[in-house]
Amino acid sequence: MEAKTAVDESTIHAEVVVLGGGPGGYTAAFRAADLGKQVVLIERYPVLGGVCLNVGCIPSKALLHMAQVIHELDDFEKHGISYGKPTFDIDKIRSWKESVSKGLNDGLARLVKQRKVTLLQGVGQFTSSNSIEVKSDTEIKTVTFDQAIIAAGSTPTKIPSFPHDDPRLWDSTDALELKTIPKKLLIVGGGIIGLEMATVYHALGSEISVVELMEQIIPGCDNDLVTPLYRHIKKQYKNIWLNTKVTGIEAHKKGLQVSFDRASSQLAGGIHSIPGDKGKDDAPASETYDAVLVAVGRRPNGKKISAELAGINVDDAGFINVDKQQRTNVPHIFAIGDIVGNPMLAHKAVHEGKVAAEVAAGHKSAFDALTIPSVAYTDPEVAWMGLTENQAAQQGIAYDKAVFPWAASGRSLSIGRKEGLTKIICEKDTGRVLGAGIVGTNAGELIGEAVLALEMGADAEDIGLTIHPHPTLSETFAFAAEMITGTITDLYIKK
């Protein structure tokens, strides 16, 4: 009788292996499978979706929607509608938030089966340029591959001197767990993540203080876009300190004692000047908080996947350099998402994932986006795309700018939110759209038109001649374009 050859079940071969199951990773895996490739997808957590779906974008937006409803109820009291002070069942809120993510998790699991993608749960690390070892709680498997796509993402930046073993010191994941509602909450970092969490916890009743090292909240965004947001939250939060450094955090029984560098601190009142503001107010030498959220950015996971064993170059910060086809310096290994550079946004990773999968399948594809939009889902929202006014000035680009105030928008007035604005930046000679920014209700939903306009090479006249529905917030983009062309009738602009 002929002897049977033993099959090594601890080794799997893939035409394409994808390391990481976040939005970029599962998109790459699904696209490669659709193009006929045999795909293995490695994810360290029990469910797909990565940071975005499980402990980032999706659960935070669920909680931000809750916050928006609470704030709207408060606002309507001055219009004669009152529901009384809200009460919170934190367990039910947490359960609802988790159900949103679970619904998407289940949908992704079905897509994995429909596309016949092999899913391995465990931590993956390269062992050579053609193999990855995957360790789970119960077993170790080896995946050999023809081509690989790295989508290993990023993790919150931790400041080494802070007491990270204390449960009252949070990162964004901790904040989204919603285990407790602190009476006094300090947000370290006035960027998008920090301000979104401030929005949520303020709605739930926390006293909020924000400390930011730079001279404005949401550094990198044009000041005129963040100023309406600042003016709105300035009335709600206990403190907003700019140009201020946290020098230490000490754990005590009564709370976390935070020390501040007051040498350059000021209460937002310089570039965000407000009539009646003090103009300057030092942060205290120290203050005690019930919880502190550290939201000072994220670090790529390039140093955590043993990339050097595959010959992949990783820089000191943990980023992996790629070309426009998402190839690393090892031609059959690609990388996408947070691990290849800023901005660390899920929608960037998704498009990069498609490019990597298509190139791996032999298609001529490249990542050639003219812009990647950014959105802060605060209240009000702030969204921008393309060239900022700061960048245009720094690069010496001649441009025309128009800012349409939402105080002149019937739709904005009808919902009681007149603080917003829509800004458009166009090339001076041609009128071609170079950039745009929106601050106000649903700004994140509105910025897509501006992105399309830039990608399609539209100019201000194209936008102004496009009939927008009335009354809507979307027509503010057309009004801003009409300000560029000089055809606006909803405002009087002295010539």
C-alpha positions as CSV (number, residue, x, y, z in Angstrom):
1,M,0.0,0.0,0.0
2,E,1.3,3.4,-0.9
3,A,2.1,5.6,2.1
4,K,0.2,8.9,2.4
5,T,2.3,12.1,2.5
6,A,1.8,14.0,5.7
7,V,0.2,17.4,5.4
8,D,1.7,20.2,7.5
9,E,-1.5,21.9,8.7
10,S,0.5,24.6,10.6
11,T,1.6,26.1,7.2
12,I,-0.7,27.9,4.8
13,H,0.3,29.3,1.4
14,A,-1.3,32.5,0.0
15,E,-1.0,34.1,-3.3
16,V,-1.7,37.4,-1.4
17,V,-1.5,37.7,2.4
18,V,-2.8,40.8,4.1
19,L,-1.4,41.7,7.5
20,G,-4.1,43.7,9.4
21,G,-7.8,43.6,9.2
22,G,-8.7,47.3,9.5
23,P,-10.5,49.3,6.7
24,G,-7.4,49.3,4.5
25,G,-6.6,45.7,5.2
26,Y,-10.0,44.1,4.6
27,T,-10.5,46.3,1.5
28,A,-7.2,45.1,0.1
29,A,-8.1,41.5,0.9
30,F,-11.6,41.8,-0.7
31,R,-10.3,43.6,-3.8
32,A,-7.6,41.0,-4.3
33,A,-10.1,38.2,-3.9
34,D,-12.4,39.9,-6.4
35,L,-9.5,39.9,-8.9
36,G,-9.1,36.2,-8.6
37,K,-6.3,35.9,-6.0
38,Q,-6.3,33.3,-3.3
39,V,-6.1,35.5,-0.1
40,V,-5.2,35.0,3.5
41,L,-6.1,37.9,5.9
42,I,-4.4,38.1,9.3
43,E,-6.0,40.1,12.1
44,R,-4.8,40.1,15.7
45,Y,-8.2,40.8,17.2
46,P,-11.2,38.4,17.2
47,V,-13.2,40.7,14.9
48,L,-12.4,42.6,11.7
49,G,-12.5,46.4,11.4
50,G,-9.3,47.4,13.2
51,V,-9.1,50.6,15.3
52,C,-11.6,52.5,13.1
53,L,-14.5,50.1,13.4
54,N,-14.0,48.8,16.9
55,V,-12.2,51.5,19.0
56,G,-12.1,54.6,16.8
57,C,-14.2,56.1,14.0
58,I,-17.4,54.2,14.3
59,P,-18.0,54.0,18.1
60,S,-16.9,57.6,18.5
61,K,-19.4,58.7,15.9
62,A,-22.2,56.8,17.6
63,L,-21.3,58.7,20.9
64,L,-20.9,62.0,19.0
65,H,-24.4,61.6,17.6
66,M,-25.7,61.1,21.1
67,A,-23.9,64.2,22.2
68,Q,-25.4,66.1,19.3
69,V,-28.9,65.2,20.3
70,I,-28.2,66.2,23.9
71,H,-26.8,69.6,22.8
72,E,-29.7,70.2,20.4
73,L,-32.2,69.6,23.2
74,D,-30.4,72.1,25.3
75,D,-30.4,74.6,22.5
76,F,-34.1,74.3,21.9
77,E,-34.9,75.4,25.4
78,K,-34.4,79.0,24.3
79,H,-37.0,78.4,21.5
80,G,-39.6,77.3,24.0
81,I,-39.1,73.5,23.9
82,S,-37.9,71.8,27.1
83,Y,-37.5,68.1,27.9
84,G,-35.9,68.6,31.3
85,K,-32.4,67.6,32.4
86,P,-31.4,64.3,30.7
87,T,-30.5,61.2,32.7
88,F,-27.9,58.6,31.6
89,D,-27.9,54.9,31.8
90,I,-24.2,54.4,31.0
91,D,-24.6,50.6,30.6
92,K,-27.3,51.0,27.9
93,I,-25.3,53.7,26.1
94,R,-22.3,51.5,26.1
95,S,-24.3,48.5,24.9
96,W,-25.8,50.6,22.1
97,K,-22.4,51.9,21.0
98,E,-21.0,48.3,20.9
99,S,-24.0,47.1,18.9
100,V,-23.2,49.6,16.2
101,S,-19.7,48.1,15.8
102,K,-21.0,44.5,16.1
103,G,-23.4,45.0,13.2
104,L,-20.5,46.0,11.0
105,N,-18.3,43.2,12.4
106,D,-20.9,40.7,11.4
107,G,-21.2,42.2,7.9
108,L,-17.5,41.9,7.4
109,A,-17.5,38.3,8.6
110,R,-20.1,37.5,5.9
111,L,-18.0,39.3,3.2
112,V,-15.0,37.1,4.2
113,K,-17.0,34.0,3.6
114,Q,-18.6,35.2,0.4
115,R,-15.2,36.0,-1.1
116,K,-13.6,32.8,0.3
117,V,-10.9,34.7,2.0
118,T,-9.0,32.7,4.6
119,L,-9.1,34.6,7.9
120,L,-6.4,33.9,10.6
121,Q,-6.7,35.4,14.0
122,G,-3.4,36.2,15.7
123,V,-0.4,38.4,15.9
124,G,1.5,38.3,12.6
125,Q,5.2,38.9,12.2
126,F,7.5,38.4,9.3
127,T,10.0,35.6,9.5
128,S,11.4,36.1,6.0
129,S,10.6,37.9,2.7
130,N,8.1,35.2,1.9
131,S,6.7,34.1,5.2
132,I,4.8,35.4,8.2
133,E,4.3,33.6,11.6
134,V,0.9,34.0,13.2
135,K,0.6,33.5,16.9
136,S,-2.8,33.1,18.6
137,D,-3.7,32.0,22.2
138,T,-3.9,28.4,21.0
139,E,-1.6,27.8,18.1
140,I,1.2,29.1,15.8
141,K,0.8,29.0,12.1
142,T,3.1,30.0,9.2
143,V,1.8,31.7,6.1
144,T,4.0,31.6,3.1
145,F,3.1,34.0,0.3
146,D,3.8,35.2,-3.2
147,Q,2.9,38.7,-2.4
148,A,2.0,40.6,0.9
149,I,0.2,43.7,1.8
150,I,1.1,45.3,5.2
151,A,-1.9,47.1,6.8
152,A,-0.7,47.0,10.4
153,G,-1.9,50.4,11.4
154,S,-0.9,52.5,14.3
155,T,-1.2,52.9,18.1
156,P,-1.8,55.9,20.4
157,T,1.3,57.8,21.3
158,K,2.3,57.4,25.0
159,I,4.4,59.8,26.9
160,P,6.8,57.6,28.9
161,S,6.9,59.6,32.1
162,F,3.1,59.4,32.6
163,P,1.6,56.8,35.0
164,H,0.1,54.5,32.3
165,D,-0.7,51.8,34.8
166,D,-3.3,54.0,36.5
167,P,-6.8,53.4,35.0
168,R,-7.6,57.1,35.4
169,L,-5.0,57.9,32.6
170,W,-6.8,57.2,29.3
171,D,-5.9,56.9,25.7
172,S,-8.7,57.2,23.0
173,T,-9.5,53.5,23.4
174,D,-10.0,53.8,27.1
175,A,-12.2,56.9,26.6
176,L,-14.5,55.0,24.2
177,E,-15.0,52.2,26.7
178,L,-17.3,54.5,28.6
179,K,-16.6,52.9,32.0
180,T,-17.2,56.0,34.0
181,I,-18.1,59.7,33.6
182,P,-15.4,61.7,35.4
183,K,-16.5,64.9,37.2
184,K,-13.4,66.7,36.0
185,L,-11.7,65.5,32.8
186,L,-8.5,67.0,31.3
187,I,-7.9,66.5,27.6
188,V,-4.2,66.6,26.7
189,G,-4.1,67.5,23.0
190,G,-6.4,69.9,21.2
191,G,-6.5,67.9,18.0
192,I,-9.4,66.1,16.3
193,I,-9.4,63.0,18.6
194,G,-9.1,65.0,21.8
195,L,-11.8,67.5,20.9
196,E,-14.2,64.8,19.7
197,M,-13.9,63.0,23.1
198,A,-14.4,66.4,24.8
199,T,-17.7,66.8,22.9
200,V,-18.9,63.4,24.1
201,Y,-17.9,63.8,27.8
202,H,-19.2,67.3,28.0
203,A,-22.6,66.1,26.8
204,L,-22.5,63.4,29.5
205,G,-21.8,66.0,32.2
206,S,-18.0,66.1,32.7
207,E,-16.3,69.4,33.4
208,I,-13.8,69.7,30.5
209,S,-10.4,71.3,30.3
210,V,-8.3,71.2,27.2
211,V,-4.5,71.8,27.0
212,E,-2.7,72.1,23.7
213,L,1.0,72.6,23.1
214,M,0.5,74.6,19.8
215,E,-1.0,78.1,19.4
216,Q,-4.4,76.9,18.2
217,I,-6.8,73.9,18.4
218,I,-6.6,71.5,15.5
219,P,-3.1,72.5,14.4
220,G,-2.7,72.4,10.6
221,C,-6.2,73.7,9.9
222,D,-6.6,77.3,8.9
223,N,-7.3,79.5,11.9
224,D,-10.5,81.0,10.4
225,L,-12.0,77.6,10.2
226,V,-11.3,76.5,13.8
227,T,-12.2,79.9,15.4
228,P,-16.0,79.3,15.2
229,L,-15.5,76.0,16.9
230,Y,-13.3,77.5,19.5
231,R,-15.8,80.3,20.2
232,H,-18.6,77.7,20.6
233,I,-16.7,75.4,23.0
234,K,-15.1,78.3,24.9
235,K,-18.5,78.9,26.4
236,Q,-19.0,75.3,27.3
237,Y,-15.6,74.1,28.7
238,K,-14.0,75.1,31.9
239,N,-10.6,75.9,30.3
240,I,-8.8,75.8,26.9
241,W,-5.1,76.5,27.4
242,L,-3.0,77.0,24.3
243,N,0.8,77.2,24.0
244,T,0.9,75.1,27.2
245,K,2.9,72.0,28.0
246,V,2.0,69.2,30.5
247,T,5.2,68.6,32.4
248,G,4.1,65.7,34.6
249,I,1.2,63.6,35.9
250,E,1.3,62.1,39.4
251,A,-1.2,59.5,40.6
252,H,-2.8,60.3,44.0
253,K,-5.7,58.8,45.8
254,K,-7.9,61.8,45.2
255,G,-7.0,62.0,41.5
256,L,-4.3,62.6,38.9
257,Q,-2.3,65.7,39.7
258,V,-1.2,67.4,36.4
259,S,1.6,69.9,36.3
260,F,1.7,72.6,33.6
261,D,4.5,74.7,32.0
262,R,3.1,78.2,32.4
263,A,5.9,80.1,30.7
264,S,4.1,80.3,27.4
265,S,0.6,79.3,28.4
266,Q,-2.5,81.4,27.6
267,L,-6.2,80.9,27.5
268,A,-7.2,80.9,23.9
269,G,-7.5,84.6,23.2
270,G,-4.6,85.4,21.0
271,I,-5.3,84.1,17.5
272,H,-8.8,83.1,18.7
273,S,-9.6,86.6,20.0
274,I,-13.1,87.1,21.3
275,P,-14.7,90.4,22.3
276,G,-14.9,90.4,26.1
277,D,-12.3,87.7,26.6
278,K,-9.5,88.2,29.1
279,G,-7.0,87.8,26.3
280,K,-4.6,86.0,28.5
281,D,-4.9,83.6,31.5
282,D,-2.1,81.3,32.7
283,A,-2.8,77.7,33.4
284,P,-2.3,76.8,37.1
285,A,1.0,75.3,38.2
286,S,-0.9,72.1,38.8
287,E,-4.5,70.9,39.0
288,T,-6.1,67.5,40.0
289,Y,-8.5,65.7,37.7
290,D,-10.6,62.6,38.1
291,A,-9.4,61.4,34.7
292,V,-6.9,62.5,32.0
293,L,-7.2,61.7,28.3
294,V,-3.9,61.8,26.5
295,A,-4.6,62.4,22.8
296,V,-1.3,63.6,21.3
297,G,-1.3,61.6,18.2
298,R,-0.6,58.1,17.0
299,R,2.6,56.1,16.1
300,P,2.8,53.7,13.2
301,N,3.4,50.0,14.0
302,G,6.2,49.5,11.5
303,K,8.6,48.4,14.3
304,K,6.2,45.8,15.6
305,I,6.0,43.3,12.7
306,S,9.7,42.2,12.4
307,A,9.8,43.9,9.0
308,E,13.6,43.7,9.0
309,L,13.4,39.9,8.6
310,A,11.7,40.5,5.3
311,G,14.3,43.1,4.3
312,I,11.7,45.9,4.5
313,N,13.0,49.4,5.3
314,V,11.3,51.0,8.3
315,D,12.3,54.5,9.4
316,D,13.0,55.6,12.9
317,A,9.5,56.8,13.5
318,G,8.1,53.4,12.4
319,F,6.9,54.4,8.9
320,I,7.4,52.3,5.8
321,N,8.2,54.2,2.6
322,V,6.2,53.2,-0.5
323,D,5.9,54.3,-4.1
324,K,2.7,55.3,-5.9
325,Q,1.9,51.6,-6.4
326,Q,2.2,51.1,-2.6
327,R,5.3,48.9,-3.1
328,T,8.0,48.8,-0.4
329,N,11.6,48.4,-1.2
330,V,10.9,44.7,-1.4
331,P,9.0,44.6,-4.8
332,H,6.5,41.8,-3.9
333,I,5.6,43.4,-0.5
334,F,3.2,46.4,-0.4
335,A,2.2,48.6,2.5
336,I,-0.9,50.8,3.1
337,G,-2.6,53.0,5.6
338,D,-1.3,54.6,8.8
339,I,2.0,52.7,8.5
340,V,3.0,54.5,5.3
341,G,2.5,58.0,6.4
342,N,0.2,60.8,7.3
343,P,-2.7,61.6,7.3
344,M,-3.7,58.6,9.3
345,L,-7.2,58.3,8.0
346,A,-9.3,55.3,7.2
347,H,-10.5,56.7,3.9
348,K,-6.9,57.1,2.7
349,A,-6.1,53.5,3.7
350,V,-9.1,52.2,1.8
351,H,-8.0,53.7,-1.5
352,E,-4.4,52.6,-0.9
353,G,-5.6,49.1,-0.2
354,K,-7.4,48.9,-3.5
355,V,-4.3,50.2,-5.4
356,A,-2.1,47.6,-3.7
357,A,-4.5,44.7,-4.4
358,E,-4.8,45.8,-8.1
359,V,-1.1,46.0,-8.6
360,A,-0.6,42.7,-6.9
361,A,-3.2,41.2,-9.4
362,G,-1.2,42.6,-12.3
363,H,-3.3,45.7,-13.0
364,K,-1.9,49.1,-13.8
365,S,-2.9,51.2,-10.8
366,A,-1.5,53.9,-8.7
367,F,-2.5,56.1,-5.7
368,D,-2.8,59.5,-7.3
369,A,-5.4,61.4,-5.2
370,L,-5.2,65.1,-5.5
371,T,-6.5,65.6,-2.0
372,I,-7.5,63.7,1.1
373,P,-10.2,65.4,3.1
374,S,-10.1,65.8,6.9
375,V,-13.0,66.1,9.3
376,A,-13.3,66.9,13.0
377,Y,-16.7,65.6,14.1
378,T,-16.9,68.2,16.8
379,D,-19.8,70.5,17.5
380,P,-19.7,72.3,15.1
381,E,-17.9,70.1,12.7
382,V,-14.8,71.2,10.9
383,A,-13.9,69.8,7.4
384,W,-11.3,70.8,4.9
385,M,-9.6,69.6,1.8
386,G,-7.0,70.5,-0.8
387,L,-4.7,73.5,-0.3
388,T,-5.1,75.4,3.0
389,E,-4.8,79.1,3.0
390,N,-1.6,78.8,5.1
391,Q,-0.1,76.4,2.5
392,A,-1.0,78.6,-0.4
393,A,0.7,81.6,1.2
394,Q,3.8,79.6,2.2
395,Q,4.1,78.2,-1.4
396,G,3.7,81.7,-2.9
397,I,0.6,80.6,-4.9
398,A,-1.6,83.5,-6.1
399,Y,-5.2,82.7,-5.1
400,D,-8.6,84.2,-4.6
401,K,-10.5,83.4,-1.4
402,A,-14.2,83.7,-0.6
403,V,-15.8,83.1,2.8
404,F,-19.6,82.7,2.9
405,P,-21.0,83.2,6.4
406,W,-23.7,80.9,7.5
407,A,-25.5,83.8,9.2
408,A,-26.7,84.5,5.7
409,S,-27.9,81.0,5.1
410,G,-31.7,80.4,5.6
411,R,-31.1,76.7,6.3
412,S,-28.5,77.4,8.9
413,L,-30.7,80.0,10.6
414,S,-33.7,77.6,10.6
415,I,-31.7,75.0,12.6
416,G,-30.4,77.7,15.0
417,R,-26.8,77.4,14.1
418,K,-25.5,80.5,12.4
419,E,-21.8,80.3,13.6
420,G,-20.6,78.3,10.5
421,L,-18.9,79.4,7.3
422,T,-17.9,78.0,4.0
423,K,-14.5,78.9,2.4
424,I,-13.2,78.3,-1.0
425,I,-9.7,79.0,-2.4
426,C,-9.3,79.2,-6.2
427,E,-6.3,79.8,-8.5
428,K,-6.2,83.5,-9.2
429,D,-5.7,83.3,-13.0
430,T,-8.0,80.3,-13.8
431,G,-10.5,80.2,-11.0
432,R,-9.7,76.5,-10.6
433,V,-10.6,75.1,-7.1
434,L,-7.4,74.6,-5.0
435,G,-9.0,74.0,-1.6
436,A,-12.0,74.5,0.6
437,G,-13.0,74.4,4.2
438,I,-16.3,74.2,6.0
439,V,-17.2,74.7,9.7
440,G,-20.7,74.1,10.8
441,T,-23.4,71.5,11.1
442,N,-22.7,68.4,8.9
443,A,-19.5,69.9,7.5
444,G,-18.2,66.4,7.1
445,E,-21.1,65.5,4.8
446,L,-20.7,68.6,2.8
447,I,-17.0,68.5,2.0
448,G,-17.3,65.7,-0.5
449,E,-18.6,68.1,-3.2
450,A,-15.5,70.2,-2.8
451,V,-13.2,67.1,-3.1
452,L,-15.0,66.1,-6.3
453,A,-14.7,69.7,-7.7
454,L,-10.9,69.6,-7.1
455,E,-10.5,66.1,-8.6
456,M,-12.5,67.0,-11.7
457,G,-10.6,70.3,-12.2
458,A,-13.7,72.5,-11.7
459,D,-13.5,76.2,-11.4
460,A,-15.6,78.7,-9.4
461,E,-17.8,79.4,-12.3
462,D,-18.6,75.6,-12.7
463,I,-19.7,75.5,-9.1
464,G,-21.7,78.7,-9.2
465,L,-23.6,77.6,-12.3
466,T,-24.5,74.2,-10.7
467,I,-28.0,74.5,-9.3
468,H,-28.0,73.5,-5.7
469,P,-31.3,72.8,-3.8
470,H,-32.6,75.6,-1.6
471,P,-32.7,76.0,1.3
472,T,-29.7,73.7,2.1
473,L,-26.4,74.0,3.7
474,S,-24.8,72.6,0.5
475,E,-25.7,75.8,-1.4
476,T,-23.2,77.7,0.8
477,F,-20.5,76.1,-1.3
478,A,-22.1,77.6,-4.5
479,F,-22.5,81.0,-2.7
480,A,-18.8,81.0,-1.9
481,A,-18.0,80.2,-5.5
482,E,-20.3,83.1,-6.6
483,M,-18.3,85.4,-4.4
484,I,-15.2,84.5,-6.4
485,T,-16.9,85.1,-9.7
486,G,-18.7,88.3,-8.5
487,T,-22.2,86.9,-9.3
488,I,-23.5,86.5,-5.8
489,T,-26.8,88.1,-4.9
490,D,-27.3,86.7,-1.4
491,L,-24.7,89.0,0.0
492,Y,-23.7,92.6,-1.0
493,I,-20.0,92.9,-1.7
494,K,-18.8,96.4,-2.1
495,K,-16.7,96.7,-5.3
